Amino acid sequence: MVIEDIFKALGDPTRLRIARLLGAMELAVGELAQVLGQSQPRVSRHVGILCDAGLAERRREGSWVFLRQSESGGAMIEAVQALLALAETAEPAFAALCEADRKKLAAIRHAREAAAETYFARHAGEWDELRALHSADAEVETRLAEALADAPLGALLDIGTGTGRIAELFAGHAERVVALDKNLEMLRVARAKLQHLPAHRIELVQGDFADLPFPDASFDTVILHQVLHFAADPAPALAEAARVLRSGGRIAIVDFASHDHEELRIRHQHVRLGFSDRQMAELLKAAGFATAAPTALAGGALVVKIWTAKRRAAANSAKSPALETVK
């Protein structure tokens, strides 16, 4: 970041308003245009200047482009937000603009929530049918939290975030949370659920669990909650999880024990009918993990299992030999 570029980028009332808005939440360029009452091309030009200065960054999600504060800005971003907050107290005209923007932002939040409720209503019957077959979600979440309570979560990656529930559950205990999902509609549901969280603590990303869009050793904790049964071959997904974990980082997998409910293949698109402890241990070891004893939650026709493991220092996805289990 170059200080001259930062001050030039902030030398415009619209860009000041955009910077202030991004301190509250991630927004699509179209949503920014709606708040600012300006055309999308004009807003895109302002966005380009903020991005070039390192104050913001774009992220494409399908046909949408989302904008957020720059993750690499650190103390400079914090200083800019502190300056803008001070400006609101000193400049009544700027404060009035920001307050009007926040009211429009509230309407966007409401629209997101309404879209999420519509999605939930459309799929509620399917989810209720599946929930009736296994332990209560609250119990599963409690046991998952207990399984991860022995060390700090650090930077957490929630793979296959779905509705965003797991990301929400751990957001207050992690340094930051990245919630990833391949399905655009599910990501929009998750965004509605997570939009009350501080923008710098949560990030939503579209991506495939077999090809994660993150550098090596980016996270301290990875969670796959009811995701792995959608994989025809779980090995690439676990190899990718190992790749993005730091040495000693932890993985937690919540999924079903092996079962014979074939109807789940048709009704819920499950590719695999759960996993045995032996299968999971072999998969984790092959990916370079040292495994711990699993937890079983037998509260219905389907048994939910929680498998945890630590990334070995020498783990290297395809090349790592099978390693012994942690006692």
Backbone bond lengths (Angstrom), bond angles and torsions (degrees), N, CA, C in turn:
res aa  C-N    CA-C-N  psi(-1)  N-CA   C-N-CA  omega(-1)  CA-C   N-CA-C  phi
1 M - - - 1.457 - - 1.529 109.36 -
2 V 1.339 116.84 132.22 1.459 123.09 178.92 1.521 108.10 -106.04
3 I 1.336 116.32 127.00 1.463 120.50 -172.57 1.531 112.20 -60.08
4 E 1.355 116.27 -37.25 1.470 118.52 179.06 1.524 110.83 -62.68
5 D 1.348 116.93 -40.47 1.468 120.69 179.55 1.519 111.18 -65.44
6 I 1.327 116.50 -36.47 1.461 120.39 -179.78 1.523 110.78 -63.85
7 F 1.338 116.03 -47.26 1.467 118.38 -177.92 1.526 111.67 -69.93
8 K 1.328 117.05 -33.36 1.471 119.62 175.09 1.526 110.22 -64.83
9 A 1.331 115.53 -42.52 1.472 119.47 -179.21 1.517 111.39 -63.47
10 L 1.320 117.00 -34.42 1.460 120.83 -178.38 1.534 112.73 -85.71
11 G 1.348 116.54 -1.94 1.459 119.47 -177.38 1.520 113.43 -84.28
12 D 1.315 117.09 42.87 1.463 121.77 179.21 1.529 107.78 -152.08
13 P 1.327 118.59 132.89 1.474 120.94 -176.72 1.525 113.83 -58.65
14 T 1.344 116.98 -39.06 1.465 119.03 -179.53 1.521 110.97 -65.80
15 R 1.335 116.47 -42.04 1.456 118.94 -179.18 1.529 111.81 -69.37
16 L 1.313 116.91 -30.22 1.466 120.27 173.57 1.527 110.06 -63.22
17 R 1.326 115.60 -43.03 1.469 119.49 179.19 1.533 110.97 -65.40
18 I 1.339 116.85 -41.12 1.459 120.17 178.78 1.523 110.19 -62.00
19 A 1.327 116.62 -45.67 1.466 120.15 179.64 1.523 110.85 -59.56
20 R 1.317 116.11 -40.19 1.472 119.98 179.22 1.530 110.98 -65.44
21 L 1.323 117.03 -42.22 1.463 121.68 179.42 1.530 111.56 -63.38
22 L 1.335 116.14 -40.82 1.457 119.53 -177.96 1.521 112.16 -69.33
23 G 1.319 116.42 -17.14 1.463 119.53 173.07 1.509 112.22 -70.26
24 A 1.337 116.01 -17.32 1.462 120.18 -178.70 1.518 112.49 -96.02
25 M 1.347 118.08 -40.00 1.457 120.02 -176.20 1.529 110.51 -168.20
26 E 1.324 115.36 161.21 1.458 122.17 173.57 1.524 108.12 -74.20
27 L 1.331 116.45 139.56 1.463 120.35 -176.66 1.517 110.68 -136.84
28 A 1.323 115.85 144.41 1.458 120.50 170.62 1.527 108.59 -71.40
29 V 1.323 116.44 152.05 1.464 119.98 179.95 1.527 110.14 -58.62
30 G 1.331 116.60 -38.44 1.458 119.88 177.38 1.517 112.67 -63.53
31 E 1.330 116.72 -36.81 1.469 120.47 177.17 1.526 110.46 -67.34
32 L 1.326 116.35 -39.56 1.470 119.01 176.26 1.525 110.58 -60.72
33 A 1.309 116.64 -43.24 1.465 120.29 179.06 1.524 110.66 -60.10
34 Q 1.332 115.84 -39.08 1.458 120.99 179.18 1.528 111.08 -63.72
35 V 1.317 116.94 -43.85 1.471 121.04 -179.81 1.528 110.66 -66.69
36 L 1.327 115.79 -44.72 1.459 119.85 -174.00 1.519 113.37 -79.24
37 G 1.349 116.63 -15.79 1.461 119.92 -178.09 1.508 112.42 69.27
38 Q 1.344 116.68 32.97 1.462 121.86 -179.50 1.530 109.10 -125.31
39 S 1.319 115.81 164.91 1.462 119.70 179.92 1.520 109.67 -69.35
40 Q 1.335 115.45 153.11 1.448 119.72 -179.59 1.534 112.43 -64.26
41 P 1.341 119.74 -41.40 1.473 118.60 176.80 1.528 112.76 -59.17
42 R 1.319 116.60 -39.94 1.468 119.71 179.89 1.528 110.35 -65.80
43 V 1.329 115.94 -43.81 1.467 119.56 178.81 1.521 109.90 -63.65
44 S 1.320 117.13 -38.49 1.469 120.78 179.24 1.526 111.31 -61.06
45 R 1.340 117.29 -36.19 1.469 119.77 177.46 1.530 110.75 -64.96
46 H 1.318 116.39 -43.19 1.470 119.83 177.53 1.530 110.61 -63.62
47 V 1.301 115.91 -41.45 1.462 120.95 178.26 1.521 110.45 -59.77
48 G 1.336 117.33 -42.16 1.453 121.47 179.22 1.521 112.20 -58.87
49 I 1.318 116.74 -40.72 1.466 121.05 179.53 1.524 110.72 -66.12
50 L 1.333 117.28 -43.01 1.467 120.95 178.79 1.532 110.74 -64.27
51 C 1.318 116.62 -39.50 1.471 120.25 179.16 1.521 110.96 -67.90
52 D 1.332 117.20 -42.06 1.467 120.65 179.28 1.521 111.44 -61.92
53 A 1.320 116.61 -30.55 1.468 120.91 179.86 1.527 112.21 -83.51
54 G 1.319 116.44 -5.82 1.456 119.37 179.66 1.516 114.64 83.76
55 L 1.335 116.99 12.01 1.460 120.49 -179.22 1.523 112.59 -89.44
56 A 1.314 116.82 -18.34 1.466 121.01 -178.64 1.523 108.34 -145.92
57 E 1.325 115.35 166.54 1.459 120.01 177.03 1.519 109.46 -144.34
58 R 1.341 115.24 145.64 1.460 121.72 179.54 1.518 110.00 -93.98
59 R 1.323 114.19 156.02 1.466 120.67 172.96 1.514 107.68 -148.01
60 R 1.337 115.49 124.53 1.466 119.73 -179.42 1.517 110.18 -86.56
61 E 1.321 115.95 137.45 1.459 122.74 178.70 1.529 106.78 -136.97
62 G 1.346 115.83 94.44 1.448 118.75 -173.42 1.527 109.09 65.80
63 S 1.316 116.76 -129.18 1.462 121.24 179.71 1.531 111.86 -88.23
64 W 1.332 117.62 -3.52 1.459 122.11 -179.23 1.520 110.25 -94.40
65 V 1.337 116.08 149.81 1.461 121.75 171.81 1.522 107.11 -118.80
66 F 1.330 115.73 122.74 1.454 121.03 179.18 1.521 110.25 -103.79
67 L 1.312 114.87 150.63 1.461 122.02 -178.53 1.517 108.79 -124.18
68 R 1.353 115.07 138.36 1.457 120.57 176.65 1.525 108.57 -144.16
69 Q 1.334 115.69 166.38 1.453 119.33 173.59 1.525 109.40 -60.51
70 S 1.314 115.94 147.64 1.456 119.90 179.61 1.521 111.07 -63.34
71 E 1.341 115.67 129.54 1.463 120.61 178.57 1.523 111.47 -69.43
72 S 1.328 116.98 -26.81 1.464 120.47 -176.05 1.523 112.75 -90.25
73 G 1.341 116.88 -1.02 1.462 119.67 -176.31 1.499 115.23 -71.88
74 G 1.341 116.89 -29.40 1.459 122.12 175.79 1.512 114.30 53.90
75 A 1.333 115.03 -125.72 1.463 121.85 -174.95 1.525 111.95 -63.41
76 M 1.346 116.42 -30.77 1.464 119.33 -179.99 1.530 110.65 -65.25
77 I 1.312 117.61 -42.29 1.463 121.24 177.89 1.521 110.10 -63.30
78 E 1.321 116.60 -43.54 1.468 120.51 178.10 1.526 110.63 -60.14
79 A 1.339 116.41 -40.97 1.468 120.65 179.95 1.524 111.17 -65.72
80 V 1.331 116.74 -39.92 1.469 120.44 178.61 1.521 110.23 -63.41
81 Q 1.338 117.26 -44.33 1.458 120.05 179.27 1.531 111.61 -65.23
82 A 1.320 117.32 -37.31 1.471 120.44 177.09 1.522 110.20 -64.71
83 L 1.335 116.70 -40.13 1.463 120.92 178.38 1.525 111.22 -64.66
84 L 1.335 116.69 -41.33 1.461 120.15 179.26 1.529 111.24 -66.77
85 A 1.319 116.68 -37.88 1.474 119.78 176.49 1.521 110.44 -63.74
86 L 1.325 116.62 -40.83 1.462 120.82 177.51 1.522 110.87 -64.73
87 A 1.336 115.87 -38.93 1.464 119.99 179.26 1.520 111.25 -61.70
88 E 1.321 117.06 -34.76 1.471 119.88 178.16 1.516 111.73 -63.66
89 T 1.326 116.73 -35.45 1.474 119.28 -179.60 1.526 111.72 -76.47
90 A 1.344 116.45 -25.96 1.467 120.09 -174.93 1.518 113.13 -97.06
91 E 1.338 117.78 -23.04 1.456 121.47 -174.98 1.528 110.38 -121.24
92 P 1.336 118.13 100.43 1.473 120.66 -178.14 1.526 113.74 -57.19
93 A 1.332 117.37 -37.04 1.466 119.72 -178.48 1.527 110.60 -66.00
94 F 1.337 116.78 -43.88 1.463 120.75 178.22 1.528 109.99 -65.93
95 A 1.307 117.08 -39.93 1.471 121.08 178.62 1.530 110.77 -60.96
96 A 1.343 116.78 -40.29 1.463 120.56 -179.93 1.523 110.76 -65.34
97 L 1.333 116.46 -41.10 1.468 120.00 177.62 1.532 110.80 -62.19
98 C 1.334 115.93 -45.89 1.469 120.32 -178.61 1.524 111.07 -63.99
99 E 1.322 116.77 -38.08 1.467 119.72 179.73 1.525 110.81 -67.13
100 A 1.335 116.34 -40.30 1.471 120.20 176.47 1.527 110.76 -63.83
101 D 1.336 116.59 -39.33 1.467 120.53 177.52 1.521 111.00 -62.76
102 R 1.337 115.89 -40.98 1.477 119.31 -178.96 1.526 111.45 -65.74
103 K 1.316 117.17 -33.34 1.467 119.80 177.06 1.532 110.59 -65.98
104 K 1.333 116.63 -40.38 1.463 119.87 177.07 1.527 110.74 -69.31
105 L 1.319 115.73 -33.00 1.466 120.43 176.74 1.525 110.06 -63.06
106 A 1.329 115.96 -37.86 1.467 119.94 177.86 1.521 111.03 -62.12
107 A 1.337 116.75 -35.31 1.470 120.11 177.84 1.527 110.56 -66.96
108 I 1.322 117.11 -36.66 1.465 120.60 177.43 1.523 110.14 -66.77
109 R 1.328 116.75 -42.54 1.462 120.05 176.20 1.527 110.64 -56.99
110 H 1.334 115.40 -44.02 1.463 120.29 -178.75 1.527 110.28 -64.26
111 A 1.329 117.33 -41.23 1.471 120.88 -179.93 1.525 110.92 -63.76
112 R 1.329 116.36 -39.74 1.466 119.96 177.06 1.533 110.88 -62.81
113 E 1.329 115.39 -44.20 1.465 119.56 -179.63 1.529 111.14 -63.79
114 A 1.327 116.51 -39.56 1.466 120.19 179.29 1.528 110.75 -63.96
115 A 1.341 116.62 -40.84 1.464 120.30 178.26 1.528 110.59 -64.76
116 A 1.328 116.36 -38.26 1.464 120.50 178.15 1.520 111.23 -65.35
117 E 1.334 116.31 -41.50 1.472 119.89 179.46 1.533 110.91 -63.21
118 T 1.328 116.46 -38.27 1.461 120.54 176.87 1.525 110.76 -61.77
119 Y 1.318 115.69 -42.93 1.465 120.26 179.05 1.523 110.25 -63.58
120 F 1.337 116.68 -46.17 1.463 120.74 179.28 1.527 111.05 -59.51
121 A 1.327 116.26 -43.06 1.459 119.74 -179.11 1.527 110.96 -62.84
122 R 1.317 116.96 -36.61 1.456 121.45 -178.60 1.531 112.04 -68.80
123 H 1.347 116.24 -30.52 1.466 119.82 -174.55 1.528 113.61 -112.60
124 A 1.325 117.46 3.08 1.463 120.67 -174.26 1.529 112.56 -56.98
125 G 1.334 116.64 -41.68 1.459 119.72 -178.43 1.518 112.47 -62.27
126 E 1.329 116.82 -41.91 1.468 120.60 178.97 1.518 110.95 -62.82
127 W 1.356 116.43 -46.00 1.456 119.90 -176.85 1.524 111.51 -68.28
128 D 1.330 116.29 -38.66 1.467 119.22 178.72 1.526 110.61 -63.46
129 E 1.331 116.55 -37.94 1.457 120.98 178.34 1.528 110.79 -61.28
130 L 1.327 116.82 -42.39 1.463 120.72 -179.48 1.518 111.07 -72.06
131 R 1.334 117.25 -42.48 1.474 120.37 -179.96 1.518 111.92 -59.60
132 A 1.331 116.73 -34.10 1.462 120.57 -177.67 1.526 111.73 -64.57
133 L 1.323 117.73 -15.42 1.460 121.09 -176.72 1.521 113.71 -91.19
134 H 1.347 117.65 -9.32 1.466 117.84 -175.95 1.521 111.98 -141.03
135 S 1.324 115.92 178.50 1.460 122.55 -178.01 1.528 111.43 -54.71
136 A 1.328 115.15 153.88 1.463 120.28 179.93 1.526 110.39 -59.55
137 D 1.336 115.74 142.98 1.463 120.39 -179.33 1.523 111.58 -56.03
138 A 1.332 117.17 -39.60 1.466 120.62 -178.24 1.522 111.27 -61.35
139 E 1.313 116.81 -39.49 1.469 119.93 178.87 1.524 110.65 -67.07
140 V 1.319 116.58 -42.64 1.460 120.66 178.82 1.526 109.82 -60.81
141 E 1.320 116.99 -44.79 1.462 120.98 -179.28 1.523 111.38 -63.68
142 T 1.324 116.62 -40.33 1.470 120.29 178.65 1.519 110.91 -62.65
143 R 1.323 116.69 -45.96 1.461 120.12 -178.73 1.532 111.57 -68.13
144 L 1.329 117.30 -33.84 1.456 120.45 176.24 1.523 110.23 -65.25
145 A 1.327 116.57 -44.38 1.459 120.32 178.12 1.531 110.71 -61.03
146 E 1.314 117.23 -39.89 1.468 121.24 177.97 1.526 110.80 -64.23
147 A 1.324 116.61 -39.34 1.465 120.63 -178.41 1.521 112.26 -65.79
148 L 1.335 116.92 -23.44 1.463 121.20 -178.49 1.526 113.12 -107.64
149 A 1.320 116.71 8.34 1.465 120.50 -172.08 1.522 114.32 -80.72
150 D 1.336 118.15 -7.66 1.461 119.95 -173.40 1.527 114.03 -84.86
151 A 1.333 118.26 -1.98 1.467 121.39 179.40 1.522 108.78 -156.42
152 P 1.341 117.05 156.89 1.473 119.48 177.80 1.522 111.17 -60.97
153 L 1.327 116.01 146.34 1.462 120.98 179.53 1.526 112.14 -76.85
154 G 1.332 117.00 -29.97 1.458 120.49 -178.18 1.513 111.52 60.26
155 A 1.332 116.02 -136.71 1.467 121.28 175.76 1.524 108.13 -83.46
156 L 1.336 116.20 122.39 1.463 121.48 -172.10 1.525 110.68 -114.05
157 L 1.325 115.41 134.25 1.463 121.98 174.86 1.521 108.90 -111.58
158 D 1.334 116.18 120.46 1.468 122.75 177.34 1.525 107.33 -101.57
159 I 1.340 116.20 100.59 1.462 121.75 -176.23 1.519 110.18 -85.02
160 G 1.323 116.37 124.62 1.459 120.69 -176.39 1.509 110.06 74.22
161 T 1.324 116.74 53.15 1.466 121.61 -171.00 1.530 113.12 -63.07
162 G 1.344 117.62 -24.90 1.467 119.11 179.32 1.514 111.24 60.76
163 T 1.313 116.81 -119.71 1.466 121.56 -178.99 1.523 112.79 -78.33
164 G 1.327 117.86 -4.15 1.454 120.75 179.34 1.514 114.54 87.86
165 R 1.330 117.68 7.63 1.461 120.20 -174.78 1.531 112.58 -63.19
166 I 1.324 118.52 -44.48 1.460 120.45 -178.06 1.527 110.62 -67.86
167 A 1.319 116.96 -39.99 1.462 120.03 175.79 1.520 110.69 -59.84
168 E 1.318 116.71 -42.35 1.466 121.33 178.46 1.521 110.87 -64.57
169 L 1.321 116.51 -41.15 1.461 121.52 -177.42 1.520 112.18 -60.53
170 F 1.342 116.86 -39.60 1.460 120.62 -173.82 1.525 113.98 -102.23
171 A 1.316 117.96 -2.58 1.465 120.74 -175.08 1.528 112.53 -58.73
172 G 1.311 117.33 -35.14 1.465 120.44 -178.64 1.512 113.90 -77.20
173 H 1.333 116.89 -8.96 1.465 120.50 -176.36 1.521 112.61 -113.76
174 A 1.322 118.20 -9.60 1.460 122.35 -179.08 1.528 110.03 -104.51
175 E 1.341 115.50 157.28 1.464 119.14 175.53 1.522 109.92 -64.75
176 R 1.308 115.78 -42.15 1.463 122.45 174.54 1.522 107.79 -158.13
177 V 1.323 115.93 158.54 1.458 121.39 -179.31 1.523 108.92 -128.70
178 V 1.325 115.59 130.63 1.461 121.28 171.07 1.523 107.14 -109.67
179 A 1.313 116.84 121.37 1.467 123.00 -178.74 1.518 108.42 -105.82
180 L 1.324 116.62 116.65 1.461 121.65 -175.05 1.516 111.31 -114.20
181 D 1.326 116.54 138.42 1.456 121.47 173.60 1.525 108.73 -151.64
182 K 1.316 116.16 149.53 1.460 121.01 178.89 1.522 111.54 -83.02
183 N 1.333 116.46 -28.14 1.461 122.26 -173.69 1.526 110.48 -85.81
184 L 1.326 116.85 118.81 1.459 120.95 -177.27 1.519 112.56 -63.78
185 E 1.322 116.82 -38.92 1.464 119.55 -178.94 1.534 110.04 -65.36
186 M 1.336 116.64 -40.76 1.455 119.31 177.97 1.525 111.16 -65.23
187 L 1.326 117.37 -37.16 1.460 119.86 178.17 1.520 111.24 -62.10
188 R 1.327 117.00 -35.74 1.463 119.23 179.47 1.526 110.81 -71.75
189 V 1.329 116.13 -32.78 1.465 119.49 173.16 1.528 109.54 -64.72
190 A 1.330 116.46 -45.99 1.468 120.68 179.58 1.521 111.11 -62.04
191 R 1.331 116.02 -39.54 1.468 118.57 -179.64 1.530 110.85 -61.84
192 A 1.312 117.05 -39.13 1.464 120.31 177.77 1.528 110.27 -64.47
193 K 1.322 116.82 -39.16 1.463 120.95 -177.92 1.530 112.00 -70.65
194 L 1.340 116.14 -33.13 1.462 120.71 -171.88 1.526 113.56 -101.01
195 Q 1.318 118.31 -0.10 1.456 119.70 -171.74 1.528 113.66 -69.48
196 H 1.340 118.06 -11.94 1.462 119.98 177.03 1.522 112.01 -80.94
197 L 1.341 117.89 -11.28 1.462 121.66 -178.51 1.521 110.35 -81.12
198 P 1.348 118.05 152.16 1.469 120.07 178.45 1.523 111.25 -57.20
199 A 1.323 116.84 136.83 1.461 121.68 -174.06 1.521 112.48 -59.47
200 H 1.341 117.62 -32.04 1.466 119.62 -177.25 1.526 112.96 -80.58
201 R 1.341 117.40 -6.23 1.464 120.47 -178.32 1.521 113.60 -99.78
202 I 1.326 117.34 -15.05 1.469 120.05 -173.55 1.532 109.78 -137.49
203 E 1.317 116.04 137.76 1.462 121.18 176.60 1.522 108.43 -136.10
204 L 1.324 116.96 135.07 1.461 122.17 177.15 1.520 109.27 -108.09
205 V 1.330 115.57 132.98 1.460 120.97 -173.87 1.519 109.07 -135.84
206 Q 1.332 116.35 135.90 1.454 120.00 171.68 1.524 108.56 -85.42
207 G 1.329 116.90 134.36 1.453 119.57 179.56 1.509 111.80 -178.59
208 D 1.334 115.87 168.49 1.456 124.13 -177.99 1.520 109.14 -104.27
209 F 1.333 117.26 135.71 1.465 119.08 -178.04 1.525 113.51 -66.29
210 A 1.332 117.83 -15.64 1.462 120.89 177.75 1.527 112.26 -92.62
211 D 1.321 117.37 -1.17 1.460 122.14 179.87 1.524 108.32 -153.06
212 L 1.327 116.53 70.94 1.458 121.60 -172.57 1.528 111.47 -69.17
213 P 1.331 118.09 133.74 1.467 121.49 -176.03 1.528 113.07 -85.88
214 F 1.345 116.70 49.69 1.451 121.41 -177.54 1.527 109.85 -135.66
215 P 1.339 117.33 151.29 1.466 120.21 176.95 1.530 111.19 -67.97
216 D 1.330 115.49 164.97 1.460 121.00 174.95 1.525 109.97 -58.43
217 A 1.333 115.27 149.39 1.473 122.40 172.59 1.532 112.76 52.94
218 S 1.329 116.93 47.25 1.467 121.65 -178.29 1.529 113.48 -94.17
219 F 1.347 117.22 -18.48 1.469 120.24 -170.65 1.527 111.59 -131.98
220 D 1.337 113.37 158.70 1.466 121.22 175.96 1.525 112.06 -100.80
221 T 1.323 116.47 -25.91 1.464 121.82 -177.90 1.524 109.34 -140.28
222 V 1.331 115.75 137.26 1.464 121.52 174.32 1.519 108.21 -126.56
223 I 1.327 116.93 134.18 1.465 122.58 176.78 1.523 109.09 -121.97
224 L 1.331 115.82 132.12 1.467 122.08 169.71 1.523 106.77 -119.55
225 H 1.315 116.42 100.65 1.459 122.23 -175.56 1.526 109.55 -102.11
226 Q 1.325 116.54 110.09 1.468 122.91 179.04 1.532 110.68 52.69
227 V 1.327 115.29 49.13 1.462 121.70 -177.32 1.524 111.96 -122.42
228 L 1.332 116.60 -39.67 1.463 119.82 -168.15 1.527 112.98 -67.11
229 H 1.338 117.86 -22.33 1.466 118.07 179.03 1.534 112.68 -71.61
230 F 1.332 117.34 -6.46 1.461 120.37 174.64 1.530 111.82 -88.32
231 A 1.331 117.87 -3.93 1.463 121.39 -176.24 1.523 111.02 -95.21
232 A 1.328 116.74 123.88 1.459 119.84 174.49 1.520 110.26 -63.01
233 D 1.334 116.46 -37.74 1.460 122.71 175.55 1.528 107.88 -129.63
234 P 1.330 118.85 104.35 1.463 120.88 -178.00 1.525 114.00 -70.14
235 A 1.333 118.08 -18.13 1.463 120.72 -173.56 1.533 113.40 -57.49
236 P 1.349 119.73 -47.46 1.475 118.43 179.15 1.525 112.99 -61.44
237 A 1.331 117.16 -36.59 1.466 119.79 179.16 1.525 111.07 -64.52
238 L 1.333 117.51 -41.28 1.462 120.91 179.74 1.528 111.06 -72.40
239 A 1.323 117.01 -34.66 1.462 120.16 175.70 1.530 110.48 -63.39
240 E 1.333 116.69 -40.70 1.459 120.76 177.27 1.538 111.18 -66.32
241 A 1.321 116.69 -39.96 1.461 119.82 176.66 1.521 110.52 -60.37
242 A 1.338 117.10 -41.98 1.461 120.96 177.89 1.529 111.21 -63.93
243 R 1.319 115.92 -40.05 1.467 120.06 -178.57 1.521 112.45 -61.06
244 V 1.332 116.88 -42.42 1.471 119.61 -175.42 1.522 112.67 -85.43
245 L 1.346 117.66 -6.22 1.457 120.77 176.90 1.523 110.97 -87.54
246 R 1.331 115.16 143.78 1.457 119.87 172.77 1.524 110.09 -74.88
247 S 1.318 116.62 161.31 1.458 121.00 177.04 1.528 109.77 -55.78
248 G 1.322 116.76 129.16 1.455 120.98 -176.87 1.509 114.05 84.02
249 G 1.343 116.76 -3.32 1.454 120.22 178.19 1.517 111.36 -66.44
250 R 1.333 115.82 158.61 1.467 120.14 -173.40 1.522 111.63 -113.59
251 I 1.328 113.75 147.61 1.461 121.33 173.08 1.521 108.15 -120.60
252 A 1.327 115.94 140.42 1.468 121.81 174.11 1.522 107.52 -128.09
253 I 1.315 115.18 125.90 1.469 121.96 -179.79 1.519 108.53 -116.57
254 V 1.323 116.08 120.96 1.463 121.82 175.10 1.518 107.24 -108.61
255 D 1.334 115.98 119.57 1.459 119.01 -178.96 1.525 108.30 -160.19
256 F 1.320 116.11 -176.34 1.457 120.42 -177.28 1.527 111.23 -89.65
257 A 1.325 115.02 145.14 1.451 120.03 167.50 1.527 107.69 -67.70
258 S 1.320 116.44 161.14 1.472 120.36 -179.89 1.526 110.69 -52.65
259 H 1.352 115.97 136.40 1.461 120.72 -178.85 1.523 109.01 -148.42
260 D 1.344 116.41 176.87 1.467 120.36 -178.11 1.520 112.58 -121.93
261 H 1.327 117.40 27.98 1.466 121.44 179.88 1.531 109.41 -82.96
262 E 1.319 115.60 78.80 1.461 121.77 -176.76 1.529 112.94 -60.15
263 E 1.340 116.77 -25.65 1.467 118.89 -177.70 1.528 112.05 -63.14
264 L 1.339 117.36 -20.87 1.461 119.59 -179.72 1.524 111.98 -68.75
265 R 1.319 116.83 -22.58 1.463 119.25 176.93 1.528 110.92 -65.25
266 I 1.331 116.00 -38.00 1.469 120.88 -176.60 1.525 110.72 -86.75
267 R 1.330 116.54 -48.71 1.468 120.03 -172.61 1.523 113.10 -75.92
268 H 1.349 116.81 -31.23 1.461 119.39 -174.90 1.521 113.55 -127.10
269 Q 1.325 116.93 10.24 1.470 122.67 175.77 1.536 113.06 59.50
270 H 1.339 117.22 30.07 1.457 119.49 175.10 1.531 108.18 -71.75
271 V 1.311 117.13 128.37 1.465 121.56 178.90 1.519 110.45 -86.06
272 R 1.336 116.55 -36.95 1.457 121.94 -179.37 1.521 109.60 -116.93
273 L 1.312 116.27 139.72 1.459 120.75 178.72 1.526 109.56 -92.35
274 G 1.326 115.00 68.34 1.446 121.71 177.35 1.516 113.65 75.02
275 F 1.336 115.21 -174.38 1.459 122.49 -176.75 1.521 109.66 -139.31
276 S 1.320 116.64 143.47 1.464 120.57 170.27 1.522 108.26 -83.86
277 D 1.320 116.81 160.45 1.469 120.08 177.85 1.524 110.66 -60.38
278 R 1.310 115.86 -38.19 1.468 119.24 179.88 1.523 111.24 -64.48
279 Q 1.340 116.88 -45.06 1.468 120.68 178.24 1.521 110.53 -57.56
280 M 1.339 115.27 -48.39 1.461 119.27 -176.29 1.523 111.08 -65.13
281 A 1.336 117.02 -41.53 1.465 119.96 179.42 1.527 110.87 -61.25
282 E 1.316 116.86 -41.61 1.465 120.46 -179.73 1.531 111.07 -66.83
283 L 1.333 116.33 -41.03 1.455 120.10 178.48 1.531 111.39 -62.96
284 L 1.324 115.98 -44.00 1.461 120.26 -178.35 1.524 111.16 -67.72
285 K 1.319 117.21 -42.98 1.466 120.28 179.45 1.524 111.07 -62.87
286 A 1.336 116.80 -41.77 1.464 120.84 179.90 1.529 111.35 -62.92
287 A 1.346 117.11 -29.20 1.464 121.45 179.19 1.522 112.23 -84.18
288 G 1.351 116.90 -4.70 1.462 119.92 178.26 1.505 114.80 97.85
289 F 1.325 117.36 26.10 1.457 121.68 179.42 1.527 110.75 -107.43
290 A 1.317 115.41 150.41 1.457 122.48 168.75 1.516 107.47 -102.63
291 T 1.311 117.79 122.41 1.463 122.12 -168.69 1.519 112.48 -92.26
292 A 1.316 115.50 154.95 1.458 123.75 173.68 1.520 108.60 -113.74
293 A 1.324 116.87 169.84 1.469 120.76 179.83 1.528 109.75 -64.61
294 P 1.333 118.12 134.58 1.467 120.95 -179.62 1.524 111.85 -75.97
295 T 1.325 113.96 164.09 1.464 122.18 175.04 1.515 108.51 -112.46
296 A 1.330 116.96 135.41 1.469 121.66 179.47 1.517 110.04 -113.30
297 L 1.330 116.45 137.30 1.458 122.62 176.46 1.520 107.99 -123.34
298 A 1.303 114.92 96.89 1.470 120.79 -176.92 1.521 109.18 -96.82
299 G 1.330 115.70 93.21 1.457 118.53 -178.30 1.504 112.99 -128.45
300 G 1.341 117.06 17.28 1.459 119.78 -178.93 1.510 110.03 -178.05
301 A 1.312 115.31 -162.84 1.464 119.78 -178.63 1.524 111.54 -65.86
302 L 1.330 117.36 -27.91 1.452 122.19 176.94 1.524 109.39 -107.88
303 V 1.319 116.62 133.61 1.464 121.81 177.04 1.522 108.30 -93.98
304 V 1.318 116.09 124.64 1.461 121.15 176.64 1.526 108.23 -88.55
305 K 1.317 115.91 134.29 1.460 121.71 177.89 1.531 109.94 -116.90
306 I 1.328 115.36 147.19 1.461 121.91 172.27 1.523 107.21 -120.46
307 W 1.324 115.58 113.41 1.456 121.40 177.65 1.525 108.58 -106.16
308 T 1.331 118.21 131.58 1.457 121.78 177.20 1.526 109.71 -124.42
309 A 1.317 115.52 153.49 1.465 120.46 -179.72 1.522 108.83 -159.94
310 K 1.345 115.52 162.67 1.464 122.06 177.50 1.516 109.87 -115.56
311 R 1.311 115.07 143.78 1.462 120.47 178.70 1.518 109.57 -75.97
312 R 1.317 115.53 127.15 1.458 121.03 176.64 1.530 110.19 -71.58
313 A 1.317 116.70 149.56 1.459 121.37 -179.48 1.519 111.42 -60.85
314 A 1.349 116.46 -33.48 1.462 120.12 -176.98 1.517 112.64 -97.33
315 A 1.354 117.65 11.64 1.466 119.71 -177.22 1.515 110.06 -60.29
316 N 1.337 114.54 137.44 1.461 120.02 178.75 1.520 109.23 -149.46
317 S 1.327 115.16 63.93 1.454 124.52 177.64 1.523 113.57 31.14
318 A 1.323 117.37 -98.80 1.454 122.06 -171.03 1.518 113.00 -71.70
319 K 1.351 119.34 -22.39 1.453 120.91 -172.31 1.516 113.49 -97.46
320 S 1.333 118.95 -14.48 1.459 120.90 -174.48 1.505 111.60 -69.44
321 P 1.345 118.72 133.35 1.449 121.49 175.97 1.506 110.19 -75.28
322 A 1.333 116.34 164.18 1.464 119.78 175.40 1.512 108.54 -62.82
323 L 1.322 116.15 136.49 1.461 122.14 -176.60 1.511 110.93 -120.35
324 E 1.314 114.71 157.53 1.460 118.66 -173.89 1.530 111.66 -70.31
325 T 1.334 116.36 159.00 1.454 121.98 179.26 1.513 110.54 -79.16
326 V 1.338 116.56 141.10 1.453 121.20 174.42 1.516 109.62 -68.36
327 K 1.311 117.73 131.84 1.469 121.57 179.81 1.517 110.50 -86.44
